[in-house]
């Protein structure tokens, strides 16, 4: 299945600055619960279906390391998506497609649930960012996912946030080589209530996050179709 996806992501978890997953180290306190929120940009499509402006949030809980089969994940697609868009996006960001998106399976682990929800993502604008996910009050899976914060400033003049390049998660999160940096964030608060996940309940302050650009492209199927059409003409 072919796809071209791009946009921005926000990652936040209950580890301290910086989340050890970004440098492939063990999670703080031996366990991590966190989320990744993706906002799809112009031109994003999967198998010919346009998915720009759609939002996806995955919530993962894992043991000491994110790799190694200890991760469990739920994936939410925003409720404005059509059923087809929701199905394709859930498969894509669960690591269920071939090509570079398949790399996500390494850090996503076992996907225990996919579904749609009300998702609001405020992009990192140099000052503030926020992610919220809301399901109906009687939904058995999630009461609330709510995180907000600011960039983590380390520079002397107080204006330049810390950034990382060539991180351990750059491949899985599709960080493009043309804009390889991801920016460190500090969450003012992080609340996760996802009963489907082991350790899926956290309510903490002053924890870690990252934000950056992503880009995934897989055109193999289109190339195969083109080759077949050329052979038929010959």
ChimeraX attribute file (.defattr): number of C-alpha atoms within 10 A of each C-alpha:
attribute: neighborCount
match mode: 1-to-1
recipient: residues
	/A:1	13
	/A:2	17
	/A:3	24
	/A:4	17
	/A:5	23
	/A:6	22
	/A:7	20
	/A:8	17
	/A:9	25
	/A:10	26
	/A:11	22
	/A:12	26
	/A:13	28
	/A:14	27
	/A:15	22
	/A:16	17
	/A:17	18
	/A:18	20
	/A:19	23
	/A:20	19
	/A:21	20
	/A:22	17
	/A:23	13
	/A:24	14
	/A:25	14
	/A:26	17
	/A:27	20
	/A:28	18
	/A:29	11
	/A:30	11
	/A:31	17
	/A:32	25
	/A:33	24
	/A:34	25
	/A:35	24
	/A:36	21
	/A:37	27
	/A:38	27
	/A:39	23
	/A:40	22
	/A:41	19
	/A:42	12
	/A:43	13
	/A:44	21
	/A:45	21
	/A:46	18
	/A:47	14
	/A:48	11
	/A:49	12
	/A:50	17
	/A:51	24
	/A:52	17
	/A:53	16
	/A:54	21
	/A:55	26
	/A:56	26
	/A:57	29
	/A:58	22
	/A:59	25
	/A:60	27
	/A:61	24
	/A:62	26
	/A:63	21
	/A:64	18
	/A:65	20
	/A:66	25
	/A:67	18
	/A:68	12
	/A:69	15
	/A:70	16
	/A:71	24
	/A:72	24
	/A:73	26
	/A:74	24
	/A:75	25
	/A:76	26
	/A:77	28
	/A:78	22
	/A:79	18
	/A:80	15
	/A:81	17
	/A:82	14
	/A:83	11
	/A:84	11
	/A:85	20
	/A:86	23
	/A:87	15
	/A:88	20
	/A:89	26
	/A:90	24
	/A:91	16
	/A:92	21
	/A:93	24
	/A:94	26
	/A:95	23
	/A:96	17
	/A:97	21
	/A:98	14
	/A:99	16
	/A:100	18
	/A:101	24
	/A:102	16
	/A:103	20
	/A:104	20
	/A:105	20
	/A:106	15
	/A:107	24
	/A:108	26
	/A:109	21
	/A:110	17
	/A:111	19
	/A:112	11
	/A:113	16
	/A:114	18
	/A:115	14
	/A:116	22
	/A:117	22
	/A:118	15
	/A:119	21
	/A:120	18
	/A:121	20
	/A:122	13
	/A:123	18
	/A:124	20
	/A:125	9
	/A:126	11
	/A:127	11
	/A:128	15
	/A:129	20
	/A:130	20
	/A:131	22
	/A:132	19
	/A:133	23
	/A:134	19
	/A:135	19
	/A:136	12
	/A:137	10
	/A:138	8
	/A:139	9
	/A:140	11
	/A:141	17
	/A:142	22
	/A:143	19
	/A:144	17
	/A:145	23
	/A:146	17
	/A:147	26
	/A:148	21
	/A:149	23
	/A:150	19
	/A:151	25
	/A:152	23
	/A:153	17
	/A:154	13
	/A:155	10
	/A:156	7
	/A:157	7
	/A:158	9
	/A:159	13
	/A:160	14
	/A:161	15
	/A:162	17
	/A:163	18
	/A:164	15
	/A:165	14
	/A:166	14
	/A:167	16
	/A:168	14
	/A:169	16
	/A:170	19
	/A:171	17
	/A:172	19
	/A:173	23
	/A:174	23
	/A:175	24
	/A:176	16
	/A:177	13
	/A:178	7
	/A:179	11
	/A:180	17
	/A:181	19
	/A:182	22
	/A:183	20
	/A:184	25
	/A:185	29
	/A:186	24
	/A:187	26
	/A:188	15
	/A:189	17
	/A:190	24
	/A:191	21
	/A:192	25
	/A:193	18
	/A:194	22
	/A:195	13
	/A:196	16
	/A:197	22
	/A:198	15
	/A:199	18
	/A:200	22
	/A:201	19
	/A:202	17
	/A:203	13
	/A:204	15
	/A:205	17
	/A:206	16
	/A:207	20
	/A:208	26
	/A:209	30
	/A:210	26
	/A:211	23
	/A:212	23
	/A:213	22
	/A:214	24
	/A:215	19
	/A:216	19
	/A:217	17
	/A:218	19
	/A:219	13
	/A:220	14
	/A:221	13
	/A:222	14
	/A:223	12
	/A:224	11
	/A:225	11
	/A:226	12
	/A:227	11
	/A:228	12
	/A:229	11
	/A:230	10
	/A:231	9
	/A:232	8
	/A:233	6
	/A:234	6
